[in-house]
Amino acid sequence: MTSPRLTATYSMLTTYGDCPMKGDLRYGQQLVPQASDPNLSFGSVFHGCLKLWHEHHDLSRVLDFIDRSYPNRAGDDDQRRDWHLATAMMRAYVERYPSEDFEVIALEKPIDGPIINPATGATSRTFHFAGKVDGIIRLGDEHLILEHKTAGSLDGGYLERLWSDFQTTLYAHYVEKALGVRVAGVLYNVIVKARLQQSQGETEEEFEARRAALIAKSKTGKSSAKRRMPESDEAFQARLAEKYLDPGMFHREHLIISRDRFQALRSHLWEMTQMLLHFRRRGVYPQNPAHCFRYGRPCAYHPLCSSDFSPAVRENLYRIEPPHSELTDDESDPHDKPVF
């Protein structure tokens, strides 16, 4: 009996490519940190917002979705921060793009297909590819991938890196196979995340200390200083709205995908699966120390690796979660199959 093919996703392939040990911890041992990454959580909610907007063009429905995504925002500072940002971003997005010059063909479209050896044309007996594309649109006579990006900042370096985005080329290839249409390129829909922070004001003790310092410096021995009060939600939303009046907070980049890149993609994809098979056969997953503090913060698995894989660290800081959760919004993933 033939074993079912294992699912290979973009996230899985790039994780093993970045650090084979990290790949095994996530996809082989199926470990995830107990504490979720706030950047990933926000991105998931915001993608949901954009999907709702492009489906229904009903801002009230989008804002209700944001409210339901952060039910504990009154007492949770992280939820409160993300609620403010998502609300402001979507209000501004609707003002910036009240209508579109493209037609939406599909949103959050699942895609899958075989992985082919470009040298022989043979299908991989071990892996098949699966993913989910943000959107497929038609602009004039062309079909494009719609790719949403949230960015901390938008500069020339960020835009220069878009041309080498392996993920969108990969998705375009499988969209062509699934829909039987020619994908001419990708429309990157980039929204910058404002860095403004809601003022927390000062406590009575902080105010008294500041007032005393001012009095000590005053020639009259008096001070008219008043306590700084917390910024209201309404005032903070107004500040965010003003920030998003800057057209530089939004950007759309239309890139053409050449046919040559598709051929290079097939070779790259095949070689990446062969790399995974090599690790699997040997049962050895090397660590990549250069990845431990990428993006200026420790890898999610750094506590486990640096503890020499202590069972106590594993038990207290990590939990089991099936791989490829990005493919579905449901608890169970129809694409999930045993990995390593």
C-alpha positions, 0 to 999 in steps of 0.5 A, spaced: 500 500 500 502 506 497 503 511 503 500 518 502 504 524 500 506 529 505 504 536 505 509 541 503 507 548 504 511 555 503 512 556 510 514 549 512 519 549 506 522 556 508 523 554 515 527 548 514 531 552 509 532 557 515 534 552 520 533 545 519 532 544 527 527 549 527 523 545 521 523 539 525 521 542 532 515 545 528 513 540 523 516 534 525 515 534 533 509 539 532 511 544 537 509 551 538 510 556 543 505 556 549 505 564 548 503 566 541 507 571 536 503 578 537 505 579 530 502 573 527 496 574 531 495 581 528 497 579 521 491 573 521 486 578 524 488 583 519 488 579 513 481 577 515 479 584 515 481 585 508 477 578 506 471 581 509 472 588 506 473 585 499 467 580 499 462 585 502 464 592 502 461 593 508 465 597 513 460 595 519 461 588 518 469 589 518 469 593 525 464 588 528 469 582 526 475 586 529 471 587 536 469 580 536 477 578 535 479 582 541 474 581 546 478 582 552 481 589 550 478 593 556 483 589 560 488 586 556 493 591 553 496 587 547 489 586 545 487 593 546 493 596 542 491 591 536 484 593 536 486 600 536 491 599 530 486 594 526 480 599 527 484 605 524 488 601 519 481 599 516 477 605 517 483 609 513 484 603 508 476 604 506 477 611 505 484 610 501 480 605 496 473 606 497 472 602 490 477 598 486 479 597 478 480 590 479 475 584 479 476 579 485 476 572 482 477 568 489 479 570 496 483 566 501 483 560 495 486 554 497 491 551 492 495 544 491 498 540 486 504 535 485 511 537 485 515 535 479 522 533 478 524 538 472 529 533 470 525 527 469 518 530 469 516 525 474 512 526 480 514 526 487 512 520 491 513 523 498 510 530 497 505 534 494 504 542 495 499 546 498 497 553 500 492 558 500 493 565 496 490 571 499 486 573 492 486 572 485 484 578 481 483 580 474 485 587 472 483 588 465 485 582 461 490 579 466 489 575 472 494 577 478 495 574 485 493 579 490 498 579 496 496 583 502 502 585 506 503 589 513 509 593 514 513 596 520 516 601 515 516 602 507 522 604 504 526 602 497 529 596 501 522 593 502 520 594 495 526 592 492 525 585 496 519 584 493 521 582 486 525 576 489 518 573 493 519 566 492 512 565 495 508 569 490 511 566 484 510 559 487 502 560 488 502 563 481 504 557 478 499 553 482 494 557 481 495 557 473 495 549 474 488 549 478 484 555 474 487 554 467 489 561 467 495 565 465 497 569 471 501 575 469 504 578 475 502 580 482 499 586 486 502 587 492 497 591 497 502 594 502 499 597 509 504 600 514 503 599 521 503 606 525 507 606 531 503 611 535 502 609 542 496 610 546 498 615 552 497 611 559 498 618 563 501 618 569 499 615 576 498 620 582 505 618 585 508 620 578 505 626 578 507 628 585 514 627 584 514 631 577 510 636 581 515 636 586 521 637 581 518 643 578 517 646 585 524 645 587 526 648 580 521 654 581 523 661 583 516 662 586 516 655 590 509 654 586 507 650 580 501 650 575 503 643 573 497 638 572 496 631 572 497 627 565 491 623 564 490 617 560 489 618 553 481 616 551 480 611 546 477 617 542 483 621 542 487 616 540 483 614 534 483 621 532 491 621 532 491 614 528 486 617 523 491 623 522 497 619 521 493 615 516 492 621 512 499 620 510 499 617 503 505 613 504 502 609 509 499 605 503 502 602 497 501 598 491 506 595 487 504 591 480 510 586 478 510 582 472 512 574 473 516 572 467 516 565 465 523 564 466 522 565 473 517 559 473 522 554 470 527 556 476 521 555 481 520 548 479 527 547 480 528 550 487 522 547 489 524 540 487 531 541 490 528 544 497 524 537 497 530 533 496 533 537 502 528 535 506 528 528 504 536 528 506 534 530 513 529 525 514 533 519 512 539 521 516 535 523 522 539 529 523 537 536 523 542 541 523 542 548 527 543 554 524 546 559 529 545 565 524 538 564 525 537 564 532 536 572 533 534 574 526 530 580 525 533 582 532 529 578 536 530 570 539 527 565 535 521 562 538 525 555 539 531 559 542 529 557 549 529 550 548 535 549 543 539 553 549 537 549 554 539 543 550 532 541 549 530 540 557 524 536 558 522 541 563 522 547 558 519 543 553 513 541 557 512 548 560 513 553 554 511 549 548 505 545 546 503 540 540 499 543 534 498 540 528 502 543 522 499 547 516 494 551 520 495 557 515 491 552 510 484 553 514 480 557 519 477 550 522 480 546 528 481 540 523 486 541 517 484 537 511 491 538 508 494 535 514 498 529 514 503 525 518 510 529 517 516 526 520 
